[in-house]
Amino acid sequence: MAIFRVMYYSSITVGSGGRITIPQDMRDDLRIDDGDMLTVRLEEAEGGERQITVWKTQAEPTA
C-alpha cells in the first residue's frame, strides 16, 4: 500500500454542467494527455464532509 504526501494545492472553479478543469501544472506533473483514463472516488467523513480523490489509471501492458 502506497503512502502519498501532499505536493501542493490548487483552486479550481466548477463550470457548466459540473465540469472541472485540472490546472495545467498538475496535468504536466501527472503526465495527463488527451484520452487518458482517470479514476475518481467520492469519500465521506463521519461529520458529513465530502471530498473526491482522482488518480491516473495505469495503462494496461500490451502483450
Secondary structure, 3 states (H helix, E strand, C coil): CCCCCCCCCCCCCCCHHHCCCCCHHHHHHHCCCCCCCEEEEEEECCCCCEEEEEEECCCCCCC
